[in-house]
Amino acid sequence: MEEKGFYNKFETLPLEAQKQVLTFMDFLQKKYELNLKKNRGKKSIAKHRFVGLWEDRKDLEDSSQWVRNLSKKEWKEIGR
């Protein structure tokens, strides 16, 4: 929105409406400041220590196959 147009519209409002606009603007500022603060403290998932933990494991290249093999092994042991 054009700055001049905003001020012109704002100034044409009654004093009570101007107060409401300012109150709403304060609310929005606080809301978005909180969101920014929350997001600033979060690490990117790529920066967590567990990322890459299994990258050298050749048996996990096909994770679906690894799970199938593990399930077969476990079910065989249960059946004994």
JOKATA-V623655 format. One record per helix or strand of 3 or more residues. SS is the DSSP state (~ for helix, > for strand). FROM is the first residue (numbers start at 1). TO is the last residue. If there is no record, write none. Layout:
<<SS & FROM & TO> <SS & FROM & TO>>
//
This chain:
<<~ & 3 & 12> <~ & 15 & 40> <~ & 45 & 47> <~ & 58 & 60> <~ & 63 & 79>>
//
